[in-house]
Structures are given as C-alpha cells and as structure tokens.
Amino acid sequence: MTIIEKTKTLFLQVVKDYGSDPYNLTSHVQEVEKWARFMLKRYPEANEEIVLLSVWLHDTGHFLIPKCDDHAVGSEQAAREFLLKEGYADEKMKEVLHCVRAHRCSDIMPETLEAKIIAFIDSASHMTDSIYFKMSKDDKENKESFRAYAKMERDLRDLSAFPEVQKELIGLINAWKKLIQEFEKIDLG
C-alpha cells in the first residue's frame, strides 16, 4: 500500500472512529482530491505526493477529541504523528505539514506551490459541492444571518494565488451568490 493509500485509509478510519461526519468531510475531501488532480494537470511541476497527502490530512483535526480551537493546528499535529509513525522523510514531512497548516490562509500563509494548491483547492471544492447551500439552509432554519456570503468571499480570496484559474471560477461564485439570494427571499415558515 502506498503512503497516499495509507493516508486515505487513515482519514476514513478517523471519521469512522469519530462515529459521525458532522461537517460532511468525507465528501469534501473527495471533492478536494478531484480539484487536486485538476490543478496537478495545470501545474505539473508541483509535487503530486505532497499535494495528495495534504488533501487527505488537511481536515483530520476536525475529528480530534478533545476538540482543537483551530482544526488546521489539530490537523498538522495529527499529520505529524501519522507521518512519523510511517517513517516519512523529514524534508517531505515539513512540506506536507506546511500545506496542512496553511490551507486556511489564516495564521500561516501558504508559501510553496503545493501549499498554495492546497489552499486553492480547499476553497474551490466548496464551489462544486453543497456547503454554501447547506450553510444557508441551516442559517435560515435558525433565523440567523447567512454565513455563506462571507464564506464565498474568503474562498474567492483564497483562489488569488492562481489568478488565471480564479478568473475561470468567478461564474461559479456569482451563480452561488444568486442562488443564495433567491433562496433567502423564500419564506418557508
């Protein structure tokens, strides 16, 4: 079994052991992997192994007990433990850990091509999945402000490392905004 296959198995086992997938991350990470392959075709100079390992490790921190305040920090810790156990090379491990920690573009910004790809594809995956609509449905049911708009803006910001691809995705973001605006108008009681 390759290290990538082991990492994928680890992620699926972590979700299973947690007992639920409250953020629908199994589907999310599978979507992120599709985007990874899309970006790796466009940027073949990126290290495919680093990118794919980071895909399957970047959200493991959501399943830590006790909960970690920042899932990127928890994911980095879990990734380090796993890669050390697997005897993964130190230099390559540092690259994966940077990708995992920087994927949110919050306390640490992505510096390498691979980390920029992970941040990009994590955000791009939201545009081809259902997260914006799920957030909007939850907010409507709870009579709260729609968080999806701010999430879309953050996601759009995180696409800026690849402006030529970001430009191609503007139509998706605009379509989501329009859909959410129309959904917001409907009173389902």
N, C-alpha and C positions, 0 to 999 in steps of 0.2 A: 504494500500500500504506500503510495507517495505521501509526502508531507502535506500536500494540498488535500488529498483524500482524507488523511487523518484529521486535518483541521475542520473539514466539513463535517465529519463524523462527530468530532468534539462538539461543534456548535449544536448539532441536532440532539446530542445527548444532554447537553447543558439545558436546553429547552425542555426536553423530556423529564429530566430530573427536577426541574423547577415546578413541573406539574401543570403549567399552562403557558400560553404565549400571549400575554395581555396586550402587547404592542404589535402583534401580527408580524413579528420579526423574521419568522421563517420565510414567509412570502417576500418580505422586504429584502432579505439578504439574497434570495434567489434572483430578485429583480436587479439588485446591485451587481450580481455576477454577470447578468446579461449586459449591463452597461459597461462592466469591466472589459468584456470581450469586444464590445463596440469601440471603446477607447484604445485598447491594445492594438486593434487593427489600424487605427488612425495614428498611433504613436508607438510604432514597433520598437523604438529604442528603449521603451520602459521595460523594466524587469518584470516579466509576467508572473514569476513565482512570488515575488514580493507583493505585487498587486493582489493576486488571488488569495494568498494567505491573509492579507489585510482585510479583504472582503469578508471572509468567514470569521475573523476575530474582532472586527470593529464594534460590534454591538453586544458582545458577551457580557459586558459589565451591567447590562440591564437585569441580568439574572443572578447577581451576587446576593448572598444573604450573609450578613446584613447589607442592606441597600447602600450603595455608594452615592454621594451627592451628585457626582458628575460621572455619567456612565462611560465617558471616554477614559477617565482615570482608572476606573474599575476594569474596563476592557484592556487597557495597557497592562495592568497588574496580572490579569488572568492570562493574557497572551504571553507575558514574560515567563510565568510559571510553566505553561504548556510547552513553549519553545525550549526552555532549559531542560525540561524533562525529556524532550525529544532529541537533545544534543545538537540543536540547531546552531550553526556558526554564528559567533558573536557579532561580526560586522553586519551580516544579513539580518540578524535579530534586531539590531539597532534600527535598521531601515524599516522593518515591519512595525516595530514599536512606535516609531515616529509617525508612520501612516495612521496607525490606530489612534494614537493620542491626538493628532492634529485633524482628524476627519471632521470635527465640528467647527473648525476655524474660530475657536473661542480663545482659550488661554494660550494655546500654541498654534501658530500658523504653519500650514504645510510649506516645506522648503524644497523638497525633492520632487522630481517629476512624478514619482509613484505616489507620494503623499498628496500632491495636487490632484492626481487622477482619483484617488480615494475620496477626497472631499467633494470633487465634482460629481462622481457617480453616485455617492450617497444622496446628494441633493437632486440630481437628475432623475434618480429612481422614483422619487416622490411624484414626479410629473407623469409617470407611466404606471402608477399604482393608484390606490384609492385613499391615501392618507388625508388629502385635503377634504374630500367629501366626508370621510369618517369623522374628522375633527369638527366639521361644520354641523353634522347631524348631532354629535354629542353636545356641542355648544347650544344648538337650537333647543334640544331636549332639556338642557339645564338652564335655559334662558340667560346665557352668557354671551359676551361679545365673541364674534367669530375670530378665532386664533389663526385660521387658515391663511388669512391675508398676510399677517406678519411672517408666517412660516414660508409662504411663497416668496416674499421679499428676501428673507435670509437665504433661501435656496437659490434664488436668482443671483444674489451676491456671491455665493459660493461657486457659481459657474464661471466667475470672471477670470479664473486662471487660464481658461481656454475660450477667449472671446469669439473666435470663429465658430465654435460649436455652440456657445451660449446664444449667439445670434440665431442659429438654426432652431433653438428651443423656445424663443420668445413667443411664438404662436401657441405652444402648449400652455405656457403660463397664462397668456391672455385668455385662452379658452377656459382654463380652470377658474380664473377670476370671474369671467362672465357667468359660468355655471353656478358658482357660489353666490354671486349677486342675485341671480334669478331664484335660486333655492331660498335665499334669505327672505325674499319677498312673500313666499308662500307661508300662510298660517295654517298649520295642520292641527292646531289646538292643543 
